[in-house]
Amino acid sequence: MGDKSVEAHFPKLEKPTGKKQTATVVVGVLAVGWLAIELVFKPLFKKLSSPKDKPDSDNTTVPPPPSDAL
């Protein structure tokens, strides 16, 4: 029996270069930016998307304009 150690020879993975790397970075930055915007503005989006849950008190407290304003 030989005393040679068994080594696995994996193929070298090529690093993405040029256009492929740039496209990957751009997609990653856009995804992170989108998630950041979603997290920051989530309360605002909820408020704007569900006005039916809260009664609109602004319309009930505003008096009608006077008819002799002219």
N, C-alpha and C positions, 0 to 999 in steps of 0.2 A: 504494500500500500504506500501511496505517495504522501508526502507531508505538505503538499500544496494546499493552501487555503482556497476555499471556494469563494469566488467573488462574483457578484451579479453585475453584469455589464448592461447598464441602462442606456438607451440612446439619449444623447444630449438634446434637451428641449431648446428649441430656437427661441430667442427673445423676439417679441414682436417689435419690428422697427418700422419707421417711416409712417405711412398712411394708416396702417393697422393700429399702431400704438396711439397715434393721434386720435383716431376714431374711438378707441377704447377709453381714452382719458376724457374725451368730450362727453361721451355717453355717461360715464361715471359722474362727472361734474354736474351734468344736467339732472341726473337722478338724485344726487345729494341735495342739490338746490331745490328741486321740487319737494322733497321730503321736508326740508327746512321751512319752506313757505307753508306747506300744509300744517306743520306743527305750530308755527307762529300764529297763523291766522285761523286756526281751527275754531276758537270761540266766535270769531266774527262770522265765519261761514255758517256756523250753527244758528247764530242769531238771524242772519239774513235768510236762511232757508226755511225757518219755521216761525213765521210771524203769526200763524193761526193759533199757536199754543198760548200766546199771551194776548189778552184783550188790549185793543188799541185805545189807550186812555187819552191820547193826544187829541183825537177828534171830538171827544165828549167834553173836554174842558175849554176848547176854543170857542168863544162866543161868535155868532155870525156877524159879518161886517154890517155897519149901519147902512140903512137904505138911502139916507140923505147925505152920503159922502161927497157927492158932486156939488 
